[in-house]
Amino acid sequence: MILNYFKLAWRSLRKNKAFSLLNIAGLAIGMCCTMLILLWVYQERSWDKHNEHYQNIYHIFSHRDFNGEINTGPDMMYPLAGAIKDNIPEIEAATALTFPEQALYTNGDIMLKKTVVQATPDYFKLFTHQFIEGNATGFSQTDGLILTESTARALFGSTNILGKQVMVNNKRNTTVSAVIRDLPKTSSIQFDVLEPVNSSSPFFQQAANDWINCNLAVYVKTKAGAQPQKLESSIMNLIRSRVKDPNPTTRGSITLHPMAKWRLYEEFKGGKNTGGRIAYVKLFTWIAIIILVIACINFMNLSTSRSEKRAKEVGIRKTLGSEKAQLLFQFLAESILVAFIAFLLAVVLFYLVLPGFNALLKTEISIPYHHANLWLVIIAIIIGTGLVAGSYPAFFLSAFQPVKVLKGTYAGGKGASLPRKLLVTGQFIVSIVLISATIIVYRQIQFVQQRDLGYKQDNLVMVHSSEQLNQNYTAFRNELMQSGLVASISRSSNPLTDIFGYTSGVSVKGPVNNNPVLGFFFADANFSGTVQARMIEGRDFQVGDTNSVLLNKEAVKLLGLKNPVGQDIKWAGRDRRVVGVIDNMVMLSPYEAPTPILINYEEKWSNMTTIRLAEHADVRKAIAQIEQTYKQLSPATPFQYQFVDEAFQEKFDNEQLVGKLALAFSGLAIFICCLGLFGLVASTIERRTREIGIRKVLGASVGHLLVLMSKDFIILVGIAFLVAIPAAWWLMHEWLANYAYRVNIHIGLFGLVGLLIACIAILTVSLNAWRAALSNPVKTLRNE
């Protein structure tokens, strides 16, 4: 019997090819979008799950009082990991990790810059890795290196390299002690090289008893049944017992951030975890569901709109003894068959668009064929879509009364079309909300991109420094300046797009803000001139400006300095003189208020050389000249550079991704809506063919007929607009509230969206109605 249902369903599909094509196309697009989004969601939710102790690993975050605001950060003091393990029984293991940085690794003529992390001995008790060569015991060698597989092959062409020598930063020889598989792309901790902490190095010798400076990340593995809140208090008390002078860390609190939340719940505000990327995961999960529901609504509308054509079929079947349940199963079988065929088409579409989707997300979505859940989800999508899409038409069609149908007296009545109108309105409500949200996201990005950054990014290049380059810096600068391709050069301790250090140790004379926290970095002569930061007071750094600092406006305000230039401040145990005040430079989040910054003059601590190209210089020629000069004066280090504006654009990646995804899926949602509307209009015109012919005979014009057939649908779009606009405004107002620097939502934007949707709807209706309006009424009425 079930097989017979599907045979009958197949015959019905073949008989109504155009109707079936519209249904299948709409469902296929909806399914394809749903599969893409759900795979992305699956990948986002699978981060770090390769770790064996996933449920028991925590990252220690500190909530610090910075200038009256609670800021949360992952940086902690080096000795904390060892002290936790020794003093808190509930902690099974603890490790301290340096933050990822670039280092130069050399094997003969091969020189590679790779990302390195240094860790204390308990690292492998927390994190899971697959060893290709060697094992975790090799991590006890202070001069040992653990390389990832791709790094080992890049340096040696093989992974069988235990005991091989590698030169690090052209300074020290190290030995390969193990090779591990490349870290999964879904790992929060990423590196190419893992080194054990060298406790004999000057940095770690000084840090061993330093409970003030926080420059590493600390992770812990708890024992089963440990209570994180209790451990947080114990760790905070431990820190306070070791610190003599109060600082922002001891005045704050800490949080044990579980590994399960590292990826999706990464944002903190006011000392509380407020979410983060999870908002986008939830948003697009709902978009996936909504798009599939829209496709199902199309099926319902198209199926019920053809009720009069199938009424006789139902009447005859009931007369011959078919029960309502049998007809119900017949129509559900038909919709499940349509869903299955649509799924096959969706799979083809999926593989066609997957490369572009990966490029858009800048990732590589893997399909977990080996997981049984994948196949269960596929079956659920097919059957669920078939049942949801076919349920209403099945109940609607199977409820026809055979006596009325066979007499030809069946009429749906005025209320028969109400459900279809509600469904169409619902579709357009969702589409209008999606389009409005997309436009607002793009306006927010554009608004922030046009923000005054306090310096000029055009033609500004950052070149990674090296020890050789710093030794030959004067020659490097002179040669480039003489080339005519470069306008100015300066050095700094960090890139212009980030701030690595913060300090609460600045003091000034007089009644000022207590314990102010400032971002700081080091720079040498002509810094503000090179980046073209606006000088408000005083002057730029000059050669030999020892113990001199520049402040930005925010720092001056925070310190309470009325006439800052020429005043002395105390920082890091020295008196330093303020020689100039520059405008606020936006170096961190472009969406947030500017950071108070102290720039200290220093020639030795240089990690970045900033070069401003001449205004009319050929960029390619200038970069080639810089590279040639760099290689002459620093031959032992690979040349690396980046344009400042390109580096700054990376700060918009998250919002741009959301905007692109929203644009793509809102466009598809509208397309699916239009498919359904197209079919619905075609069915409506088919039922009104006789009416159209009579109206034309009586003198109705083509324009009049187009208006007549379009007005009902345009009214539905108008109702959808009135409902969607308040919803879109509320949703986007909540989203924009996350940004201190944000665009305003103007009512004109919604008017533009309404006009766009109305035009799309009118075009869709007109394409179908135009042919009917131009048809010959004589032929129409003769057929009737």
Secondary structure, DSSP 8 states (H G I E B T S, - for coil): -HHHHHHHHHHHHHHTHHHHHHHHHHHHHHHHHHHHHHHHHHHHHTTTTTSTTGGGEEEEEEEEEETTEEEEES-B-TTHHHHHHHH-TTEEEEEEEE--EEEEEEETTEEEEEEEEEE-TTHHHHS---EEES-GGGGG-TTEEEEEHHHHHHHHSSS--TT-EEEETTTEEEEEEEEE----TT-SS--SEEEE--TTSHHHHHHTT-SS---EEEEEEE-TT--HHHHHHHHHHHHHHH-SS--TTTTSEEEEEEGGGTTT--EEETTEEEE-THHHHHHHHHHHHHHHHHHHHHHHHHHHHTHHHHHHHHHHHHHTT--HHHHHHHHHHHHHHHHHHHHHHHHHHHHHHHHHHHHHHTS-----TT-HHHHHHHHHHHHHHHHHHHHHHHHHHHT--HHHHHHT-----GGGGHHHHHHHHHHHHHHHHHHHHHHHHHHHHHHHHTS--SS--TTEEEEE--HHHHHTHHHHHHHHHHHTSEEEEEEESS-TT---EEES--B-SSS--SS--EEEEEE-TTHHHHHT--EEEE----TT-TTEEEEEHHHHHHHT-SS-TT-EEEETTEEEEEEEEE-----S-TTS----EEEEE-SS--SEEEEEE-TT--HHHHHHHHHHHHHHH-TTS---EEEHHHHHHGGGHHHHHHHHHHHHHHHHHHHHHHHHHHHHHHHHHHHTHHHHHHHHHTT--HHHHHHHHHHHHHHHHHHHHHHHHHHHHHHHHHHHTT-SS-----HHHHHHHHHHHHHHHHHHHHHHHHHHHHS-HHHHHHH-
